[in-house]
Amino acid sequence: MQKIVSDPKIIMGKPVILGTRITVELILEKLAAGETSEQILEAHLRLRGCLRSIKYLLISPNPP
């Protein structure tokens, strides 16, 4: 199941976590600012189960 989606009707087409308006950009900014995955999950409980997908995109040399 795809957990990161882009829809021009939601936040101008920015990639978001499926079923939310939480952008991938926001998550990456938080990680870059030094927040841990645990801190991000505490702040955004709807992300449980999706953070693994985001981490995969960060470390994969050829994301899908």
N, C-alpha and C positions, 0 to 999 in steps of 0.2 A: 504494500500500500504506500502510495506517495504521500509524504508528510509535509513537503515543502511545495507550495503552489504559487502561481502567479496569475492574477486575474486583473485585467485593466479596470474593473469596477471597484477593486479593493486597493486602497492606498496607492493609487496611480500605477498599478501593475507591479509594485515591488514584491519580491518573493516574501511570502509570509508562511507561518506555520498553519497547516490545514485546520480550519475551524476557528481560527483566531485572527486578530489583527496585529499580532506580534511579528514584526519584521525580522528577517534573518540579519539584516543590517544592525538592528538593535542588539541582538544576541552577540554578534561579532564585536560590536563596540564595547559591550560589557566585558567580554573575554579579553579584549585588547587593553582595557582599563585595569585588568588584574582581578576581576571578580572570578570566583571559582564557580564550577558548574553547580555546586551545592547552593551557593548564594543565589544564582540565577533561578534555580528551581524553587527556592523558597519564595522569591519575589513573583514568580510566574508559575503557579502550580499546574497550569494547563500544559506546560511543556514536558511534563514527565512522559517518557516514551519517545520524545522527539529529539532530545539533546543528542542521543547517539547518532541520529541521522546528520545533525549539524557537524558533529565532530568528524564523521566520516568525510563530509565534504571538505573539511579543513585539511585532512591528512592525505586524501586520495590524490594521486598524481593525475588521474584521468577520471574525474567525477562523471556520472552518467548525464 
